[in-house]
Amino acid sequence: MDIRPVLYVSGMLLSIMSLSLILPMLADLYVGHSDWKVFFLCIIVTAFFGGSLVLSNAGQKFKMSIRQVFFLTFTSWMTIVTFGALPFRFSELNLSFTDAFFESMSGITTTGATVITGLDDAPPGILLWRAILQWLGGIGIILMAMSVMPFLKVGGMQIFRTELSESEKALPREATLASAIGLIYLGLTILCAILYMMTGLTTFDAIAHAMTTISTGGFSTFDTSFGHYNDPWAEIVAIVFMLLGGMPFVLYLKAVRGNIRPFIQDSQVRWFLSIVAASIVATTFYLVVQQDETIGEALRRSSFNIISLITGTGYVNGDYNMWGGFVISLFFFLMVVGGCAGSTSCGIKIFRFQVLYAVTHVQMQKLLHPHGVFIAHYNNKPIPPDVPMSVMSFFFVYAVCFSLLAIALSFVGLDFLTAMSGAATAISNVGPGLGDIIGPTGTFAPLPDDAKWILSAGMLLGRLEIFTILVMLSPKFWRP
């Protein structure tokens, strides 16, 4: 396999990362913190390796095969994670390599699980770098879901080839399509930051939270996340932009070009919003009846945390571990469901549940009418024959990987609830888990190093849709 295209693209990504390191360096330099020297050295190292890879593999016409694309996807994310860990390792925080790698993996996969305590007093450069990692990971997964995943037919993503081709009719070249999505992503981030500032957040906090909100990442600049502010207006801004981050960005592109009908008619969006609304109503009712909350407070708390969990953002405004068994069970389910395909969110994705429902409905019709002809539909279009098998395979492999992660975490000493919720939050890229250790008021710092490496693997598996990693474990992948 010719790895020159892989090295070239990895070099380009490292070069982009070196430029993004300038911002946290300037933030530390502005406040006079000595960590600016660490970021400066990281810029030099990252730019050197990135530039070397680009220059040594440039000047050739590359034609990527499927094997190369699989390898490129894995290699590029691992490269970014490794170099992204350098500031955490050598900054004032002095994290171990395991913790630095975990924090970087959590950032670039927009998981939001953290091993850092004392965020309220952490240097601004590190806080900004965490936000930048999640922002870059968010746009990266959007572009990957629109271009790479449909091409690789991972987990039924080939069903979105039609949407992509429709967009390319208006924007013929892939580079133009990517830049258009990037501008929309940047515009939503800027708008989110402005609205945060209008609610009273400082400029720094508004920018950092805007990047981690639209990317549905969830890294905050405070240990207590949004509980630090206790401000309904700031939470409303977060709710709106978490929802926007959890919906397909290709629909925003169509809306910007004057066609909002697909956004309104898209069945995936309708299912997503319906699940969110039903969960909020059920949780609000439960809190009012069982926890003696007022309707307004119950609605506020349930809306924020439900949207944060289903989109995989991971912001919290309180300890939902204290809300009772029903809420814990519902939240565990919402962690797994996730948002829409083509968004920055994570989890199984809404469209896969739609395909599974359509296939199940057709099967029931066939049982009632054995001689009838029934065709499964998605978004009022027939589902391609290979999609149901891909989706059902994804569900099976997702369940197997979740089980293996949970068992592995239990093997290294974690209790049942921590192991189960840790496996779910890692493979679904959610952030906080359940229980006292990794719950909404805890961190992943107390976990043993073995557990952190297992969780890091789970985060990468979930972010790259599992099959992208597993296919490379087959010996046939490496045969010429």
C-alpha positions as CSV (number, residue, x, y, z in Angstrom):
1,M,0.0,0.0,0.0
2,D,1.3,3.4,-1.0
3,I,1.4,5.4,2.2
4,R,2.6,8.7,0.6
5,P,-0.9,10.1,0.4
6,V,-1.5,9.2,4.0
7,L,1.7,11.0,5.1
8,Y,1.0,14.0,3.0
9,V,-2.5,14.5,4.4
10,S,-1.2,13.9,8.0
11,G,1.4,16.5,7.4
12,M,-1.2,19.0,6.2
13,L,-3.3,18.4,9.4
14,L,-0.2,18.8,11.6
15,S,0.6,22.1,9.8
16,I,-3.0,23.3,10.5
17,M,-2.6,22.2,14.1
18,S,0.6,24.2,14.5
19,L,-1.2,27.3,13.4
20,S,-4.0,26.7,15.9
21,L,-1.4,26.4,18.7
22,I,-0.7,30.1,18.2
23,L,-3.9,31.2,19.9
24,P,-3.3,29.6,23.3
25,M,0.3,30.8,23.2
26,L,-0.9,34.3,22.7
27,A,-3.4,33.9,25.5
28,D,-0.7,32.8,28.0
29,L,1.6,35.5,26.7
30,Y,-1.1,38.2,27.3
31,V,-1.6,37.2,31.0
32,G,2.1,36.7,31.5
33,H,1.9,32.9,32.1
34,S,5.1,30.9,31.5
35,D,3.2,28.2,29.6
36,W,3.5,30.4,26.4
37,K,7.0,28.9,26.1
38,V,5.6,25.4,26.0
39,F,3.1,26.3,23.3
40,F,5.9,28.0,21.3
41,L,8.0,24.8,21.4
42,C,4.9,22.7,20.5
43,I,4.4,25.0,17.5
44,I,8.0,24.4,16.4
45,V,7.9,20.7,16.8
46,T,4.4,20.2,15.2
47,A,5.2,22.5,12.3
48,F,8.6,20.7,11.7
49,F,7.0,17.3,11.5
50,G,4.0,18.5,9.5
51,G,6.1,20.5,7.1
52,S,8.6,17.6,6.6
53,L,5.7,15.2,5.8
54,V,4.2,17.6,3.3
55,L,7.4,18.5,1.5
56,S,8.7,15.0,1.3
57,N,5.5,13.7,-0.2
58,A,4.3,16.6,-2.3
59,G,4.4,17.1,-6.1
60,Q,2.7,13.8,-7.0
61,K,-0.8,13.0,-8.2
62,F,-2.4,10.6,-5.7
63,K,-5.4,8.4,-6.3
64,M,-6.7,7.1,-3.0
65,S,-8.0,3.5,-2.8
66,I,-10.5,2.3,-0.1
67,R,-7.7,0.7,1.9
68,Q,-5.7,4.0,1.9
69,V,-8.8,6.0,3.0
70,F,-9.4,3.6,5.9
71,F,-5.7,3.8,6.9
72,L,-5.7,7.6,6.4
73,T,-8.7,8.1,8.7
74,F,-7.2,6.2,11.5
75,T,-3.7,7.6,11.1
76,S,-4.7,11.2,10.8
77,W,-6.8,11.1,14.0
78,M,-4.1,9.3,15.9
79,T,-1.5,11.8,14.7
80,I,-3.5,14.8,15.8
81,V,-4.3,13.2,19.2
82,T,-0.6,12.5,19.9
83,F,0.7,15.9,19.0
84,G,-2.3,17.5,20.7
85,A,-1.2,15.9,23.9
86,L,2.1,17.7,24.0
87,P,0.9,20.9,25.6
88,F,-0.9,19.0,28.3
89,R,2.2,16.9,29.0
90,F,4.7,19.8,29.3
91,S,2.5,22.6,30.6
92,E,2.3,23.7,34.2
93,L,-0.3,21.0,34.8
94,N,2.5,18.4,34.3
95,L,0.1,15.6,33.4
96,S,1.5,12.1,32.8
97,F,1.6,11.0,29.2
98,T,-1.4,8.8,29.9
99,D,-3.5,11.7,31.2
100,A,-2.2,14.0,28.5
101,F,-3.2,11.5,25.8
102,F,-6.5,10.8,27.4
103,E,-7.3,14.6,27.6
104,S,-6.2,15.1,23.9
105,M,-8.3,12.1,22.8
106,S,-11.3,13.3,24.7
107,G,-10.9,16.7,23.1
108,I,-10.4,15.8,19.5
109,T,-13.2,13.2,19.6
110,T,-15.4,15.8,21.3
111,T,-16.1,13.4,24.2
112,G,-15.6,15.9,27.0
113,A,-14.3,13.5,29.6
114,T,-11.5,15.2,31.6
115,V,-8.8,14.3,34.0
116,I,-8.0,17.9,34.9
117,T,-9.1,19.2,38.2
118,G,-8.9,22.9,39.3
119,L,-10.1,24.3,36.0
120,D,-11.1,27.5,37.7
121,D,-7.4,28.3,38.3
122,A,-5.9,26.7,35.2
123,P,-3.8,28.8,32.8
124,P,-5.9,30.3,29.9
125,G,-3.7,28.7,27.2
126,I,-4.6,25.2,28.3
127,L,-8.3,26.1,28.7
128,L,-8.3,27.6,25.2
129,W,-6.4,24.6,23.8
130,R,-9.0,22.2,25.1
131,A,-11.7,24.2,23.4
132,I,-9.7,24.4,20.1
133,L,-9.2,20.6,20.1
134,Q,-12.9,20.1,20.3
135,W,-13.7,22.7,17.8
136,L,-11.3,21.1,15.3
137,G,-12.7,17.7,16.1
138,G,-16.2,18.9,15.5
139,I,-15.6,20.2,12.0
140,G,-13.4,17.2,11.2
141,I,-16.2,14.7,12.0
142,I,-18.7,16.7,9.9
143,L,-16.5,16.6,6.9
144,M,-15.7,13.0,7.5
145,A,-19.4,12.1,7.8
146,M,-20.2,13.9,4.5
147,S,-17.3,12.6,2.4
148,V,-15.4,9.6,3.9
149,M,-18.1,7.6,5.6
150,P,-20.5,7.4,2.7
151,F,-17.6,6.3,0.4
152,L,-16.5,3.6,2.9
153,K,-20.1,2.5,3.5
154,V,-19.6,2.4,7.2
155,G,-22.7,1.5,9.3
156,G,-25.2,2.5,6.6
157,M,-23.7,5.9,5.9
158,Q,-23.9,5.2,2.2
159,I,-27.6,6.3,2.5
160,F,-26.4,9.9,2.5
161,R,-24.6,9.7,-0.9
162,T,-27.8,11.2,-2.4
163,E,-27.7,14.2,-0.1
164,L,-24.0,14.8,-0.8
165,S,-24.5,14.6,-4.6
166,E,-27.4,17.0,-4.4
167,S,-25.2,19.5,-2.5
168,E,-22.4,19.0,-5.0
169,K,-24.7,20.0,-7.9
170,A,-24.8,23.5,-6.3
171,L,-21.2,23.4,-5.2
172,P,-19.4,21.2,-7.7
173,R,-16.0,20.7,-6.1
174,E,-15.5,18.9,-2.8
175,A,-13.1,21.7,-1.6
176,T,-15.8,24.3,-2.2
177,L,-18.3,22.1,-0.3
178,A,-15.9,21.7,2.6
179,S,-15.2,25.5,2.7
180,A,-18.9,26.3,2.7
181,I,-19.6,23.9,5.6
182,G,-16.6,25.4,7.4
183,L,-17.9,28.9,7.0
184,I,-21.3,27.9,8.4
185,Y,-19.6,26.2,11.3
186,L,-17.4,29.3,12.0
187,G,-20.5,31.6,11.7
188,L,-22.5,29.6,14.2
189,T,-19.5,29.6,16.6
190,I,-19.2,33.4,16.4
191,L,-22.9,33.9,16.8
192,C,-22.9,31.6,19.9
193,A,-20.0,33.5,21.4
194,I,-21.7,36.8,20.9
195,L,-24.9,35.5,22.6
196,Y,-22.9,34.1,25.5
197,M,-21.3,37.5,26.0
198,M,-24.7,39.1,26.0
199,T,-25.7,36.8,28.9
200,G,-22.8,38.1,30.9
201,L,-20.0,35.6,30.2
202,T,-16.5,37.1,29.9
203,T,-15.1,37.3,26.3
204,F,-12.7,34.4,27.0
205,D,-15.3,32.2,28.6
206,A,-17.8,33.0,25.8
207,I,-15.3,32.1,23.1
208,A,-14.2,28.9,24.8
209,H,-17.7,27.7,25.5
210,A,-18.9,28.7,22.0
211,M,-16.3,26.4,20.5
212,T,-17.2,23.5,22.8
213,T,-21.0,24.1,22.4
214,I,-21.2,24.0,18.6
215,S,-18.8,21.1,18.5
216,T,-21.0,19.3,21.1
217,G,-17.8,18.7,23.0
218,G,-18.6,19.9,26.5
219,F,-15.2,21.1,27.8
220,S,-15.8,24.0,30.2
221,T,-13.5,26.5,31.8
222,F,-14.9,25.6,35.3
223,D,-15.0,22.4,37.3
224,T,-18.8,22.7,37.8
225,S,-19.4,23.4,34.1
226,F,-22.6,25.5,33.7
227,G,-23.4,25.1,37.3
228,H,-20.8,27.8,37.9
229,Y,-23.0,30.4,36.3
230,N,-26.5,29.2,37.5
231,D,-27.9,31.5,34.7
232,P,-31.0,30.4,32.8
233,W,-30.1,32.7,29.9
234,A,-26.7,31.2,29.4
235,E,-28.3,27.8,29.5
236,I,-30.8,28.7,26.9
237,V,-28.0,29.8,24.5
238,A,-26.3,26.5,25.2
239,I,-29.5,24.6,24.6
240,V,-30.1,26.2,21.2
241,F,-26.6,25.7,19.9
242,M,-26.3,22.2,21.2
243,L,-29.4,21.4,19.2
244,L,-27.9,23.1,16.2
245,G,-24.7,21.1,16.6
246,G,-26.7,17.9,16.8
247,M,-28.4,18.3,13.4
248,P,-27.1,17.7,9.9
249,F,-24.9,20.6,8.7
250,V,-25.6,19.8,5.0
251,L,-29.2,21.1,5.7
252,Y,-27.8,24.4,7.0
253,L,-25.9,24.7,3.7
254,K,-29.2,24.2,1.8
255,A,-31.0,26.6,4.0
256,V,-28.3,29.3,3.5
257,R,-28.8,28.9,-0.3
258,G,-32.5,29.6,0.2
259,N,-34.0,26.1,0.4
260,I,-35.2,25.6,4.0
261,R,-37.8,22.9,3.0
262,P,-35.3,20.0,3.4
263,F,-34.6,21.2,6.9
264,I,-38.3,21.1,7.8
265,Q,-39.1,17.9,6.0
266,D,-36.1,15.8,7.0
267,S,-37.3,12.8,9.0
268,Q,-34.1,12.4,10.9
269,V,-34.5,16.0,12.3
270,R,-38.1,15.3,13.2
271,W,-37.3,12.1,15.0
272,F,-34.4,13.8,16.9
273,L,-36.5,16.7,18.1
274,S,-39.4,14.3,19.0
275,I,-37.2,12.1,21.1
276,V,-35.8,15.2,22.8
277,A,-39.2,16.7,23.5
278,A,-40.6,13.4,24.8
279,S,-37.7,12.9,27.1
280,I,-38.0,16.5,28.5
281,V,-41.7,16.1,29.2
282,A,-41.2,12.7,30.9
283,T,-38.3,14.0,33.0
284,T,-40.0,17.2,33.9
285,F,-43.1,15.3,35.0
286,Y,-41.0,12.9,37.1
287,L,-39.1,15.7,38.8
288,V,-42.3,17.6,39.7
289,V,-44.1,14.5,41.0
290,Q,-41.2,12.6,42.7
291,Q,-38.7,15.4,43.6
292,D,-41.1,18.2,44.4
293,E,-39.5,20.5,41.9
294,T,-41.4,23.5,40.6
295,I,-42.4,23.1,36.9
296,G,-40.1,25.9,35.8
297,E,-37.1,24.6,37.5
298,A,-37.8,21.0,36.5
299,L,-38.2,22.1,32.9
300,R,-35.0,24.1,32.9
301,R,-32.9,21.4,34.5
302,S,-34.3,18.5,32.4
303,S,-34.1,20.4,29.1
304,F,-30.4,21.4,29.6
305,N,-29.1,18.0,30.7
306,I,-31.2,15.9,28.3
307,I,-30.1,18.0,25.3
308,S,-26.5,17.9,26.6
309,L,-26.5,14.1,26.8
310,I,-28.3,13.2,23.6
311,T,-26.0,15.5,21.6
312,G,-23.0,14.1,23.4
313,T,-22.0,17.5,24.7
314,G,-21.7,16.7,28.3
315,Y,-22.3,20.0,29.9
316,V,-24.0,19.8,33.3
317,N,-25.8,22.3,35.6
318,G,-26.1,20.0,38.6
319,D,-25.8,16.5,39.9
320,Y,-28.4,14.4,38.0
321,N,-27.3,11.3,39.9
322,M,-29.6,12.5,42.7
323,W,-32.7,12.6,40.5
324,G,-33.7,9.0,40.9
325,G,-33.6,5.7,39.1
326,F,-35.9,6.6,36.2
327,V,-33.8,9.6,35.2
328,I,-30.6,7.6,35.4
329,S,-32.0,4.9,33.2
330,L,-33.4,7.4,30.7
331,F,-30.1,9.3,30.6
332,F,-28.2,6.1,30.0
333,F,-30.4,5.4,27.0
334,L,-30.0,8.9,25.6
335,M,-26.2,8.6,25.8
336,V,-26.3,5.8,23.4
337,V,-28.9,7.2,21.0
338,G,-26.9,10.3,19.9
339,G,-27.8,13.0,17.4
340,C,-28.1,13.2,13.6
341,A,-25.7,11.9,11.0
342,G,-23.7,14.7,9.5
343,S,-23.6,16.6,12.7
344,T,-20.9,17.1,15.4
345,S,-22.8,14.8,17.8
346,C,-22.1,11.1,18.5
347,G,-23.7,7.9,19.6
348,I,-25.5,5.4,17.3
349,K,-27.2,8.2,15.4
350,I,-30.9,8.7,14.9
351,F,-31.0,7.5,11.2
352,R,-29.9,4.0,12.2
353,F,-32.9,3.7,14.6
354,Q,-35.1,4.9,11.7
355,V,-33.7,2.3,9.3
356,L,-34.1,-0.4,12.0
357,Y,-37.7,0.7,12.6
358,A,-38.5,0.7,8.9
359,V,-37.0,-2.8,8.4
360,T,-38.9,-4.1,11.4
361,H,-42.1,-2.6,10.2
362,V,-41.7,-4.2,6.8
363,Q,-41.0,-7.5,8.4
364,M,-44.2,-7.3,10.4
365,Q,-46.1,-6.5,7.3
366,K,-44.7,-9.5,5.6
367,L,-45.7,-11.7,8.5
368,L,-49.3,-10.5,8.2
369,H,-49.4,-10.6,4.4
370,P,-46.9,-13.3,3.2
371,H,-47.6,-12.6,-0.4
372,G,-47.4,-8.8,-0.3
373,V,-44.5,-6.7,-1.5
374,F,-43.3,-4.2,1.0
375,I,-40.3,-1.8,0.7
376,A,-38.5,-0.1,3.6
377,H,-38.3,3.7,3.2
378,Y,-36.1,6.4,4.7
379,N,-37.0,10.1,4.2
380,N,-39.7,8.9,1.7
381,K,-37.2,7.2,-0.4
382,P,-36.6,3.4,-0.8
383,I,-33.7,2.2,1.4
384,P,-30.8,0.8,-0.8
385,P,-30.6,-3.0,-0.4
386,D,-27.2,-3.0,1.3
387,V,-28.1,-0.4,4.0
388,P,-30.2,-2.5,6.3
389,M,-27.5,-5.1,6.6
390,S,-24.9,-2.4,7.3
391,V,-27.1,-0.8,10.0
392,M,-27.9,-4.1,11.7
393,S,-24.2,-5.0,11.6
394,F,-23.4,-1.7,13.2
395,F,-25.9,-2.3,16.1
396,F,-24.4,-5.7,16.7
397,V,-20.8,-4.6,16.7
398,Y,-21.7,-1.5,18.8
399,A,-23.2,-3.8,21.4
400,V,-20.2,-6.2,21.4
401,C,-17.7,-3.4,21.7
402,F,-19.7,-1.8,24.5
403,S,-19.8,-5.1,26.3
404,L,-16.1,-5.7,25.9
405,L,-15.2,-2.2,27.1
406,A,-17.4,-2.6,30.2
407,I,-15.9,-6.0,30.9
408,A,-12.3,-4.7,30.4
409,L,-13.0,-1.7,32.7
410,S,-14.4,-4.1,35.4
411,F,-11.3,-6.3,35.0
412,V,-9.0,-3.4,35.9
413,G,-10.9,-2.7,39.1
414,L,-13.9,-0.3,38.3
415,D,-17.2,-0.9,40.0
416,F,-20.2,-2.0,37.9
417,L,-21.9,1.4,37.5
418,T,-18.6,3.2,36.7
419,A,-17.6,0.5,34.2
420,M,-20.9,0.4,32.4
421,S,-21.4,4.2,32.2
422,G,-17.7,4.6,31.4
423,A,-18.0,2.3,28.4
424,A,-21.2,4.0,27.3
425,T,-19.8,7.5,27.6
426,A,-16.6,6.5,25.8
427,I,-18.0,4.7,22.8
428,S,-20.8,7.3,22.5
429,N,-18.4,10.2,23.0
430,V,-20.6,11.8,25.7
431,G,-18.3,13.0,28.5
432,P,-19.5,12.5,32.0
433,G,-20.7,9.1,33.1
434,L,-22.9,8.0,36.0
435,G,-21.9,7.4,39.7
436,D,-19.8,9.3,42.2
437,I,-16.4,8.9,40.4
438,I,-17.0,9.8,36.8
439,G,-20.5,11.4,37.2
440,P,-21.5,15.0,36.5
441,T,-19.6,16.2,39.6
442,G,-16.5,14.0,39.2
443,T,-13.7,13.5,36.8
444,F,-11.8,10.6,35.2
445,A,-8.6,11.5,37.1
446,P,-9.0,8.9,39.9
447,L,-9.2,6.0,37.4
448,P,-6.2,3.7,37.0
449,D,-4.0,4.3,33.9
450,D,-5.2,1.0,32.4
451,A,-8.8,2.2,32.5
452,K,-7.8,5.5,30.8
453,W,-6.1,3.7,27.9
454,I,-9.2,1.5,27.5
455,L,-11.5,4.5,27.5
456,S,-9.2,6.3,25.0
457,A,-9.6,3.3,22.7
458,G,-13.3,3.4,23.2
459,M,-13.5,7.1,22.3
460,L,-11.6,6.6,19.1
461,L,-13.8,3.5,18.2
462,G,-17.0,5.5,18.7
463,R,-15.8,8.6,16.9
464,L,-14.7,6.7,13.8
465,E,-17.9,4.6,13.7
466,I,-16.2,1.4,14.9
467,F,-15.8,-0.3,11.5
468,T,-13.2,2.1,10.4
469,I,-10.9,0.7,13.1
470,L,-12.0,-2.9,13.1
471,V,-11.5,-3.4,9.4
472,M,-7.8,-2.7,9.8
473,L,-7.6,-5.6,12.3
474,S,-8.3,-8.1,9.6
475,P,-5.2,-9.7,8.0
476,K,-6.8,-9.3,4.6
477,F,-6.6,-5.6,4.9
478,W,-2.8,-5.7,4.9
479,R,-2.4,-8.2,2.0
480,P,-1.5,-6.7,-1.4
